[in-house]
Amino acid sequence: MVTPTRLFLHYLDRLRDLLKRIEVFGTDISGKRLHPDMLPLLQQAKTAIGFALRTSCPLAGREIVSFSNDEYTLQSVFVELDLTTRYLSTIPDTDFGDFDALKVGTAAGFADLNMPAWDYYLMYAVPNFFFHYSMVYAIARQAGVPIGKADFDGYHKYPPGFSFTEECDPSEA
C-alpha cells in the first residue's frame, strides 16, 4: 500500500522543485492568482503543505501539527516544506493502522465532516492536496515559468522543445 507519507513526500519534493524553478525564473510571481477570488501562489503552496499534515497525522493516530507561519516568501515556504517533510519522514508505515475502523473529523470550509478513513483519504484529503498543488503549477505555468508535466509528477519524460500543440522533431533533442 502507498501510505500517505510516501505519497505526500514524493509530491512535496515535486513542489520543492517547482518552487525552485519559480525562484530561478526571477520574476516575483508569489502573489499571482489564476482568478481574483482564488488564493495566490504561495498560499496555494502553504495550503498543499498543510494538507499533507492534515491528512497524515490523523490517519497515523497523531495530533495534527503545523509548521506554517505568517510569512509569505519563498524562503519561508521552503522552511515549512523542509520541516514538514522531516516530520512526515519520521512517521513509520506501521502507524497507518486499520483504516476500516478509523473515522476522521475535519472542517471543509464551513462544513464539519466526520468520515471513514478511506473516504477521508481518497475522496477529501488527497484531492484537496492535489487541487492546491496543481494551482501552484498552473499559476507558475501561466506566468511563463518553463515547466511541464514531467516537473509536475517526476515521472514523465519529453524531449527538449516538445509541445503538445506543436510538432517537434525528436531527432533534434
C-alpha positions in Angstrom: 0.0 0.0 0.0 1.2 3.5 -0.7 1.0 5.2 2.6 0.0 8.8 2.9 3.6 9.8 3.9 5.0 8.1 0.8 2.5 9.9 -1.5 3.0 13.2 0.1 6.8 13.0 0.4 7.0 12.4 -3.3 4.8 15.3 -4.2 6.2 17.7 -1.6 9.5 17.0 -3.2 8.0 17.9 -6.6 6.5 21.1 -5.0 10.0 22.0 -3.8 11.4 21.5 -7.3 8.6 23.7 -8.8 9.2 26.4 -6.2 13.0 26.3 -7.0 12.1 26.6 -10.7 9.9 29.6 -9.8 12.7 31.1 -7.8 15.2 30.7 -10.7 12.6 32.2 -13.1 13.5 35.5 -11.4 10.2 37.3 -11.7 8.3 37.6 -8.5 5.0 35.7 -9.1 4.4 34.7 -5.5 1.3 36.9 -5.3 -0.1 35.8 -8.7 -3.5 34.1 -8.8 -5.5 32.3 -11.5 -8.6 34.3 -10.7 -9.1 37.3 -8.4 -11.1 35.2 -5.8 -8.5 32.4 -5.6 -5.5 32.2 -3.3 -2.1 33.4 -4.6 0.7 31.1 -5.5 2.5 31.0 -2.1 -0.8 30.5 -0.2 -1.6 27.6 -2.5 1.8 26.1 -1.8 1.3 26.5 2.0 -2.2 25.0 1.8 -0.9 21.9 -0.1 1.8 21.5 2.6 -0.8 21.8 5.3 -3.0 19.2 3.7 -0.1 16.7 3.8 0.0 17.1 7.6 -3.8 17.4 8.0 -4.1 14.0 6.2 -1.1 12.0 7.5 -1.3 12.9 11.2 -4.9 11.8 11.9 -4.5 8.7 9.7 -1.4 7.8 11.8 -3.2 8.3 15.1 -1.4 11.6 15.8 -2.5 15.1 16.6 -2.2 17.4 13.6 0.9 19.5 13.6 1.6 22.6 11.6 4.9 24.3 10.6 3.1 27.2 9.0 3.9 30.8 9.8 2.6 34.2 8.8 5.3 34.9 6.3 4.6 34.6 2.6 8.1 34.4 1.0 9.6 31.6 -1.0 12.2 31.2 1.8 9.5 30.8 4.5 7.7 28.2 2.3 11.0 26.3 1.8 11.4 26.2 5.6 7.8 25.0 6.0 8.4 22.3 3.4 11.6 21.1 5.0 10.1 20.9 8.5 7.0 19.1 7.1 9.0 16.6 5.1 11.3 15.9 8.0 8.3 15.3 10.3 6.5 13.1 7.8 9.6 11.1 7.3 9.5 10.1 11.0 6.1 8.5 10.8 6.6 4.8 10.3 4.3 3.0 7.9 3.1 0.8 10.7 1.4 3.8 12.3 -1.2 3.7 9.5 -3.3 1.1 11.0 -6.8 -0.1 10.3 -8.4 2.4 8.0 -11.6 0.4 8.0 -12.1 1.1 11.7 -11.0 4.7 11.8 -13.1 7.9 11.4 -11.6 11.3 10.8 -13.2 14.6 11.7 -12.3 17.8 9.9 -13.6 21.1 8.7 -14.1 21.6 4.9 -14.7 25.3 4.5 -17.7 25.9 6.7 -18.7 22.2 6.8 -17.9 19.8 9.6 -17.0 16.4 8.3 -16.7 13.0 10.1 -15.7 10.5 7.5 -14.4 6.9 7.4 -10.6 7.0 7.0 -10.6 5.6 3.4 -13.2 8.2 2.3 -11.3 11.0 4.1 -8.0 10.0 2.5 -9.2 9.2 -1.1 -12.2 11.4 -1.5 -11.3 14.5 0.5 -7.7 14.9 1.6 -5.8 13.7 -1.5 -8.0 15.6 -4.0 -7.6 18.8 -1.9 -3.8 18.4 -1.7 -3.7 18.0 -5.5 -6.0 20.9 -6.1 -3.7 23.3 -4.3 -0.5 21.7 -5.7 -2.0 21.9 -9.2 -2.8 25.6 -8.6 0.9 26.3 -7.9 1.8 24.5 -11.1 -0.9 26.3 -13.1 -0.1 29.8 -11.8 3.6 29.2 -12.5 2.9 27.9 -16.0 0.6 30.8 -16.7 3.3 33.2 -15.6 5.7 31.7 -18.1 7.9 29.6 -15.8 9.4 26.9 -18.1 7.8 23.8 -16.5 5.9 20.8 -17.9 4.2 17.6 -16.9 7.5 16.0 -16.1 8.1 18.7 -13.5 4.6 18.1 -12.0 4.9 14.3 -11.4 8.5 13.5 -11.7 7.8 10.5 -14.0 7.0 11.8 -17.5 9.9 12.5 -19.8 9.8 14.6 -23.0 12.5 15.6 -25.5 13.6 19.3 -25.4 11.3 21.5 -27.3 8.4 19.1 -27.1 5.0 20.6 -27.3 1.5 19.0 -27.2 0.3 21.7 -29.6 3.3 22.0 -32.0 5.2 19.3 -33.9 8.8 18.8 -32.8 11.4 16.6 -34.3 12.7 14.2 -31.6 16.0 13.8 -33.6 16.8 17.4 -32.7 16.7 16.6 -29.0 
